[in-house]
């Protein structure tokens, strides 16, 4: 167990400091844990190790990356951003609200890293035209992207991991039904904070840009591709919603959508799509899944779950579920602020499954939603909390406007704290209404 703890701290520390590329860290961690298992004569065969990878998560990510890559090639996202600028009617506050809502909605259905890559160039161009610092737009953009991504199964990597591992219990519609209202509840408070925080640096500016010039710079580049990819994406999202009826897993839906869009395209589009797939992210996930399961084999996650179980079992019987939810959410929230929420989620997932199985009266669904809120909202607390934050920081630095850890922390951490409070109160209200009812089911953990 102690070897597992040392490995876990070492891998998380290397991911957090970015001394070595996180994909290489995940593979080193996986290799180390397999080496320890071999010394203990417990090394499984290759076929078993391959089953440790969550193939559903990998297939869903791959499929959506293909679809989004070709949809973005059409130029539709930049074009929609220009429309938002046009409808702001010269008001920076109106532009800010519309851009952030658009950002949040886009992040709910696309990976928020992709959303940042699409919207950041538009924000930079706008701020360059206005001759203002772009960071008061870029920092809120990644915050709203993380918040919006929490609302759906496909919006944030932690949700994808949780949704695929617990697909017996929760589906695409459940994410929208439970997490969506919680996300919407946090929005007014975040907007109020942003209005106060940036009142002297952003909202005292007037918009004076040439809309026609922006339209020329960001047109629809390929209408045929837009129609094809947009139609396929529409069918993919529709099948996500119809999962309770058609019983087709999101991984299959996204994969079939990717195959359809590639088959209907040409050779150039095929090469472009494969080039835009984030292969390093897919390999990172694969290595991380092996590492996490290896850590579980060493007994560390069982020990953590047992300690949490003892803590929760000490609560009065009627308060155990709400106590477990709040503990999971707070631990996930504050841990994800300082550790990338992807490895943290893969580590915590088997912990919450064991917790729900070992303590009577706790529904796995309740802990799943608490982990989603904690990991997603916690990711906005610091610059290193989520991949989207790091991407925005890189784009800003390349443009000559570096975002320091403290600069992001002053905005992100307060937003994270009251977002977690609102989400906690929302989950408590659902628990009080009897929404989460424990059921006895088996799980892969």
C-alpha positions as CSV (number, residue, x, y, z in Angstrom):
1,X,0.0,0.0,0.0
2,X,2.8,2.4,0.9
3,X,4.6,1.8,-2.4
4,X,1.3,2.7,-4.1
5,X,1.0,5.9,-2.1
6,X,4.6,6.9,-3.0
7,X,3.9,6.2,-6.7
8,X,0.6,8.1,-6.6
9,X,2.3,11.2,-5.0
10,X,5.2,11.0,-7.5
11,X,3.0,10.7,-10.6
12,X,0.6,13.5,-9.5
13,X,3.6,15.7,-8.6
14,X,5.2,15.3,-12.0
15,X,1.9,15.9,-13.8
16,X,1.4,19.1,-11.7
17,X,4.8,20.5,-12.2
18,X,5.0,19.6,-15.9
19,X,8.7,18.8,-15.6
20,X,8.0,15.8,-17.9
21,X,5.1,15.6,-20.5
22,X,2.1,14.2,-18.7
23,X,1.6,11.4,-21.2
24,X,5.2,10.1,-20.5
25,X,4.5,10.4,-16.8
26,X,1.4,8.3,-17.1
27,X,3.3,5.6,-19.0
28,X,6.2,5.7,-16.5
29,X,3.7,5.4,-13.6
30,X,2.0,2.4,-15.4
31,X,5.4,0.8,-16.0
32,X,6.4,1.3,-12.4
33,X,3.3,-0.2,-10.9
34,X,3.4,-3.2,-13.2
35,X,7.1,-3.7,-12.2
36,X,6.1,-3.7,-8.5
37,X,3.3,-6.2,-9.2
38,X,5.8,-8.5,-11.1
39,X,8.1,-8.4,-8.0
40,X,5.2,-9.5,-5.9
41,X,4.4,-12.3,-8.5
42,X,1.0,-10.7,-9.2
43,X,1.6,-9.4,-12.7
44,X,-1.4,-10.2,-14.9
45,X,-1.1,-11.1,-18.6
46,X,-1.3,-8.5,-21.4
47,X,-4.9,-9.3,-22.2
48,X,-5.9,-8.5,-18.6
49,X,-3.9,-5.3,-18.6
50,X,-5.7,-4.2,-21.8
51,X,-9.0,-4.6,-20.0
52,X,-7.9,-2.1,-17.4
53,X,-8.2,0.7,-20.0
54,X,-11.7,2.2,-20.3
55,X,-12.2,1.6,-24.0
56,X,-15.6,3.4,-23.9
57,X,-13.9,6.6,-22.7
58,X,-11.1,6.3,-25.4
59,X,-13.6,5.6,-28.2
60,X,-15.9,8.5,-27.1
61,X,-13.0,11.0,-27.0
62,X,-11.6,9.8,-30.4
63,X,-15.0,10.0,-32.1
64,X,-15.8,13.5,-30.8
65,X,-12.3,14.7,-31.7
66,X,-12.8,13.6,-35.3
67,X,-16.3,15.2,-35.6
68,X,-15.2,18.5,-33.9
69,X,-12.0,18.8,-36.0
70,X,-14.0,18.7,-39.3
71,X,-16.8,20.9,-38.0
72,X,-14.2,23.5,-36.9
73,X,-12.5,23.3,-40.3
74,X,-15.7,24.8,-41.8
75,X,-15.1,28.0,-39.8
76,X,-18.5,27.9,-38.1
77,X,-17.3,28.6,-34.6
78,X,-15.4,31.7,-35.5
79,X,-18.3,32.9,-37.6
80,X,-20.7,32.5,-34.6
81,X,-18.3,34.5,-32.4
82,X,-18.4,37.4,-35.0
83,X,-22.2,37.3,-34.8
84,X,-22.0,37.7,-31.0
85,X,-19.7,40.7,-31.5
86,X,-22.2,42.2,-34.0
87,X,-25.2,41.7,-31.6
88,X,-23.3,43.3,-28.6
89,X,-24.2,46.7,-30.0
90,X,-21.1,48.4,-28.6
91,X,-21.6,47.2,-25.0
92,X,-18.6,45.4,-23.5
93,X,-20.8,43.9,-20.8
94,X,-23.3,42.6,-23.3
95,X,-20.4,41.2,-25.4
96,X,-18.9,39.5,-22.3
97,X,-22.2,37.9,-21.3
98,X,-23.1,36.6,-24.7
99,X,-19.5,35.3,-25.4
100,X,-19.4,33.5,-22.0
101,X,-22.8,31.9,-22.5
102,X,-21.8,30.8,-26.0
103,X,-18.6,29.5,-24.5
104,X,-20.4,27.5,-21.8
105,X,-23.0,26.1,-24.2
106,X,-20.2,25.1,-26.7
107,X,-18.2,23.5,-23.9
108,X,-21.2,21.4,-22.8
109,X,-21.2,19.6,-26.2
110,X,-17.5,19.9,-27.2
111,X,-14.4,19.2,-25.2
112,X,-13.6,22.5,-23.4
113,X,-10.0,22.3,-24.6
114,X,-11.3,22.4,-28.2
115,X,-13.6,25.2,-27.3
116,X,-10.7,27.3,-25.9
117,X,-8.7,26.6,-29.1
118,X,-11.6,27.8,-31.2
119,X,-12.7,30.9,-29.2
120,X,-9.3,32.2,-27.9
121,X,-8.1,33.5,-31.4
122,X,-11.4,35.4,-31.8
123,X,-11.0,37.0,-28.3
124,X,-7.4,37.9,-29.1
125,X,-8.4,39.5,-32.4
126,X,-11.2,41.5,-30.8
127,X,-8.9,42.8,-27.9
128,X,-6.2,43.7,-30.5
129,X,-8.8,45.8,-32.4
130,X,-9.9,47.4,-29.1
131,X,-6.3,47.9,-28.0
132,X,-7.0,46.3,-24.6
133,X,-5.4,43.5,-22.5
134,X,-7.1,40.2,-23.6
135,X,-6.5,38.4,-20.2
136,X,-9.8,39.8,-18.6
137,X,-11.6,37.9,-21.4
138,X,-9.4,34.8,-21.6
139,X,-9.4,33.9,-17.9
140,X,-13.2,34.1,-17.6
141,X,-13.4,32.2,-20.9
142,X,-11.7,29.1,-19.4
143,X,-13.7,29.4,-16.2
144,X,-17.0,29.4,-18.0
145,X,-15.8,26.6,-20.3
146,X,-15.1,24.4,-17.3
147,X,-18.4,25.3,-15.7
148,X,-20.4,24.7,-18.9
149,X,-18.6,21.4,-19.6
150,X,-19.9,20.1,-16.3
151,X,-23.5,20.0,-17.6
152,X,-23.2,17.0,-20.0
153,X,-21.5,13.6,-20.2
154,X,-19.3,14.8,-23.1
155,X,-18.5,18.3,-21.9
156,X,-15.5,17.6,-19.6
157,X,-13.1,14.6,-19.4
158,X,-14.0,13.8,-15.8
159,X,-17.6,13.5,-16.8
160,X,-16.7,11.2,-19.7
161,X,-14.6,9.0,-17.4
162,X,-17.4,8.8,-14.7
163,X,-20.2,8.4,-17.3
164,X,-18.5,5.5,-19.0
165,X,-17.5,3.7,-15.9
166,X,-20.9,4.0,-14.3
167,X,-23.0,3.6,-17.4
168,X,-25.2,1.0,-15.6
169,X,-26.4,3.8,-13.4
170,X,-26.3,7.1,-15.3
171,X,-26.7,8.2,-18.9
172,X,-26.4,11.3,-21.1
173,X,-29.9,12.5,-20.1
174,X,-29.2,12.0,-16.4
175,X,-26.2,14.3,-16.7
176,X,-28.3,17.1,-18.2
177,X,-31.2,16.5,-15.8
178,X,-29.1,16.5,-12.6
179,X,-26.0,18.6,-13.4
180,X,-27.6,21.1,-15.8
181,X,-29.7,22.9,-13.2
182,X,-26.7,23.1,-10.8
183,X,-24.6,24.7,-13.5
184,X,-27.3,27.2,-14.4
185,X,-27.7,28.1,-10.7
186,X,-24.0,29.1,-10.5
187,X,-24.0,31.3,-13.5
188,X,-25.6,34.5,-12.1
189,X,-23.1,34.5,-9.1
190,X,-20.1,34.1,-11.5
191,X,-21.3,36.9,-13.7
192,X,-21.8,39.2,-10.7
193,X,-18.3,38.4,-9.5
194,X,-16.8,39.1,-12.9
195,X,-18.7,42.4,-13.2
196,X,-17.3,43.5,-9.9
197,X,-13.7,42.2,-10.4
198,X,-13.2,43.6,-14.0
199,X,-15.3,46.8,-13.6
200,X,-12.2,49.0,-14.1
201,X,-10.2,46.9,-16.5
202,X,-12.7,45.6,-19.0
203,X,-16.2,46.9,-18.6
204,X,-15.3,50.6,-18.8
205,X,-14.3,49.9,-22.5
206,X,-16.4,50.6,-25.5
207,X,-16.5,48.3,-28.5
208,X,-15.4,50.0,-31.7
209,X,-14.5,47.4,-34.3
210,X,-15.2,46.9,-38.0
211,X,-17.7,44.1,-38.1
212,X,-17.3,43.8,-41.9
213,X,-13.5,43.3,-41.5
214,X,-14.1,40.6,-38.9
215,X,-16.6,38.8,-41.2
216,X,-14.0,38.9,-44.0
217,X,-11.4,37.4,-41.6
218,X,-13.7,34.7,-40.1
219,X,-16.1,33.5,-42.9
220,X,-17.7,30.1,-43.4
221,X,-14.8,28.5,-45.2
222,X,-16.6,25.3,-46.4
223,X,-20.4,25.3,-46.5
224,X,-20.6,21.7,-47.8
225,X,-18.4,20.5,-44.9
226,X,-20.5,22.5,-42.4
227,X,-23.7,20.9,-43.6
228,X,-22.3,17.3,-43.5
229,X,-20.5,17.6,-40.2
230,X,-23.3,19.6,-38.6
231,X,-25.9,17.0,-39.6
232,X,-23.8,14.2,-38.3
233,X,-23.2,16.0,-35.0
234,X,-26.9,16.6,-34.7
235,X,-27.6,12.9,-35.1
236,X,-24.9,12.0,-32.6
237,X,-26.3,14.3,-29.9
238,X,-29.8,13.1,-30.7
239,X,-28.7,9.5,-30.1
240,X,-27.1,10.6,-26.9
241,X,-30.4,11.9,-25.7
242,X,-32.2,8.7,-26.9
243,X,-29.9,6.4,-25.0
244,X,-32.7,5.2,-22.6
245,X,-34.7,4.2,-25.7
246,X,-32.1,2.8,-28.2
247,X,-29.6,1.6,-25.6
248,X,-26.6,2.5,-27.7
249,X,-23.6,3.5,-25.7
250,X,-22.2,7.0,-26.3
251,X,-18.8,5.5,-27.3
252,X,-20.5,3.6,-30.2
253,X,-22.5,6.7,-31.2
254,X,-19.4,8.9,-31.4
255,X,-17.4,6.3,-33.2
256,X,-20.1,5.7,-35.8
257,X,-20.5,9.4,-36.2
258,X,-16.7,9.8,-36.8
259,X,-16.7,6.9,-39.3
260,X,-19.7,8.5,-41.2
261,X,-18.0,11.9,-41.4
262,X,-14.8,10.4,-42.7
263,X,-16.5,8.2,-45.2
264,X,-18.5,11.1,-46.7
265,X,-15.4,13.3,-46.9
266,X,-12.3,13.4,-49.2
267,X,-8.7,12.4,-48.6
268,X,-7.6,15.8,-47.4
269,X,-10.4,15.9,-44.8
270,X,-9.4,12.4,-43.6
271,X,-5.7,13.5,-43.2
272,X,-6.8,16.7,-41.5
273,X,-9.0,14.9,-39.0
274,X,-6.3,12.4,-38.0
275,X,-3.8,15.2,-37.7
276,X,-6.1,17.1,-35.3
277,X,-6.8,14.2,-33.1
278,X,-5.1,14.7,-29.7
279,X,-3.2,11.5,-29.7
280,X,-1.1,12.5,-26.7
281,X,-4.3,12.9,-24.7
282,X,-5.7,9.5,-25.7
283,X,-2.3,7.9,-24.8
284,X,-2.3,9.8,-21.5
285,X,-5.8,8.4,-20.7
286,X,-4.7,4.9,-21.6
287,X,-1.6,5.0,-19.5
288,X,-3.5,6.6,-16.6
289,X,-6.2,3.9,-16.6
290,X,-3.5,1.2,-16.3
291,X,-1.7,3.1,-13.6
292,X,-4.9,3.7,-11.6
293,X,-5.9,0.0,-11.7
294,X,-2.4,-1.0,-10.8
295,X,-2.6,1.3,-7.8
296,X,-5.9,-0.4,-6.9
297,X,-4.2,-3.8,-7.1
298,X,-1.6,-2.6,-4.6
299,X,-4.4,-1.9,-2.1
300,X,-4.1,1.8,-1.8
301,X,-7.5,2.8,-3.1
302,X,-9.2,0.1,-1.0
303,X,-7.4,1.7,2.1
304,X,-8.6,5.2,1.2
305,X,-12.2,4.0,0.6
306,X,-12.1,2.1,3.9
307,X,-11.1,5.2,5.8
308,X,-13.8,7.3,4.1
309,X,-16.3,4.5,4.8
310,X,-15.4,4.6,8.5
311,X,-15.8,8.4,8.5
312,X,-19.2,8.3,6.8
313,X,-20.4,5.3,8.9
314,X,-19.9,7.5,12.0
315,X,-22.6,9.9,10.8
316,X,-26.2,9.4,12.0
317,X,-27.9,6.9,9.7
318,X,-30.2,9.4,8.0
319,X,-27.3,11.8,7.3
320,X,-24.8,9.4,5.8
321,X,-25.6,10.0,2.2
322,X,-25.5,13.8,2.3
323,X,-22.4,13.6,4.5
324,X,-20.7,11.3,1.9
325,X,-21.7,13.6,-1.0
326,X,-20.3,16.7,0.7
327,X,-17.1,15.0,1.7
328,X,-16.5,13.7,-1.9
329,X,-17.4,17.0,-3.5
330,X,-15.1,19.1,-1.2
331,X,-12.2,16.6,-1.4
332,X,-12.6,16.5,-5.2
333,X,-13.0,20.2,-5.5
334,X,-9.9,21.3,-3.5
335,X,-7.7,18.4,-4.8
336,X,-8.6,19.2,-8.4
337,X,-7.6,22.8,-7.9
338,X,-4.0,21.7,-7.5
339,X,-3.9,18.5,-9.4
340,X,-5.2,18.1,-12.9
341,X,-8.8,16.8,-12.5
342,X,-8.4,14.0,-15.1
343,X,-5.9,11.8,-13.0
344,X,-7.7,12.7,-9.8
345,X,-11.0,11.5,-11.2
346,X,-9.6,8.2,-12.4
347,X,-8.2,7.7,-8.9
348,X,-11.3,8.7,-7.0
349,X,-13.8,6.7,-9.1
350,X,-13.0,3.2,-7.6
351,X,-13.0,4.9,-4.2
352,X,-16.6,6.2,-4.5
353,X,-17.7,2.8,-5.9
354,X,-16.3,1.0,-2.9
355,X,-17.7,3.6,-0.5
356,X,-21.2,3.1,-1.9
357,X,-20.9,-0.7,-1.6
358,X,-19.4,-0.7,1.9
359,X,-21.7,1.8,3.6
360,X,-25.4,1.0,3.7
361,X,-27.8,3.7,2.4
362,X,-25.5,5.4,-0.1
363,X,-26.4,5.6,-3.8
364,X,-23.5,5.5,-6.2
365,X,-25.4,8.0,-8.4
366,X,-25.3,10.6,-5.5
367,X,-21.5,10.2,-5.1
368,X,-21.0,10.3,-8.9
369,X,-22.7,13.7,-9.1
370,X,-20.7,15.0,-6.2
371,X,-17.5,13.8,-7.9
372,X,-18.6,15.5,-11.1
373,X,-19.3,18.8,-9.5
374,X,-16.1,18.6,-7.4
375,X,-13.7,17.7,-10.1
376,X,-15.2,20.1,-12.7
377,X,-15.6,23.1,-10.5
378,X,-12.4,22.4,-8.7
379,X,-10.6,22.6,-12.0
380,X,-11.2,26.4,-12.2
381,X,-9.5,27.1,-8.9
382,X,-6.0,27.4,-10.2
383,X,-4.0,27.6,-13.4
384,X,-3.0,23.9,-13.2
385,X,-6.5,22.6,-12.3
386,X,-7.6,21.6,-15.8
387,X,-6.1,21.2,-19.2
388,X,-8.3,24.0,-20.6
389,X,-6.6,26.5,-18.2
390,X,-3.2,25.4,-19.3
391,X,-4.2,25.7,-23.0
392,X,-5.4,29.3,-22.5
393,X,-2.3,30.2,-20.6
394,X,-0.2,28.9,-23.5
395,X,-2.2,30.9,-26.1
396,X,-2.0,34.1,-24.0
397,X,1.8,33.7,-23.5
398,X,2.3,33.2,-27.2
399,X,0.4,36.4,-27.9
400,X,2.6,38.3,-25.4
401,X,0.2,38.4,-22.4
402,X,1.4,35.7,-19.9
403,X,-1.1,34.6,-17.3
404,X,0.7,33.9,-14.0
405,X,-0.4,31.4,-11.3
406,X,-1.4,34.2,-8.9
407,X,-3.3,36.2,-11.6
408,X,-5.5,33.2,-12.4
409,X,-5.8,32.2,-8.7
410,X,-7.2,35.6,-7.7
411,X,-10.1,35.1,-10.1
412,X,-10.5,31.3,-10.2
413,X,-10.2,30.4,-6.6
414,X,-13.1,32.6,-5.3
415,X,-15.3,31.4,-8.2
416,X,-14.4,27.8,-7.3
417,X,-15.3,28.3,-3.6
418,X,-18.8,29.8,-4.1
419,X,-19.5,27.5,-7.0
420,X,-18.8,24.5,-4.8
421,X,-21.0,26.0,-2.1
422,X,-23.9,26.4,-4.5
423,X,-23.4,22.9,-6.0
424,X,-23.3,21.5,-2.4
425,X,-26.5,23.2,-1.5
426,X,-28.2,22.1,-4.7
427,X,-27.2,18.4,-4.1
428,X,-28.4,18.7,-0.5
429,X,-31.8,19.9,-1.8
430,X,-32.0,17.0,-4.2
431,X,-31.1,14.6,-1.4
432,X,-33.7,16.2,0.8
433,X,-36.2,15.6,-2.0
434,X,-35.4,11.9,-2.1
435,X,-33.9,12.0,-5.6
436,X,-31.0,9.7,-4.8
437,X,-32.2,6.2,-3.7
438,X,-29.6,3.5,-3.1
439,X,-29.8,0.3,-5.2
440,X,-27.8,-2.9,-4.9
441,X,-25.9,-3.3,-8.2
442,X,-22.6,-4.8,-9.2
443,X,-19.8,-2.7,-10.7
444,X,-16.6,-3.3,-12.6
445,X,-14.7,-2.2,-9.5
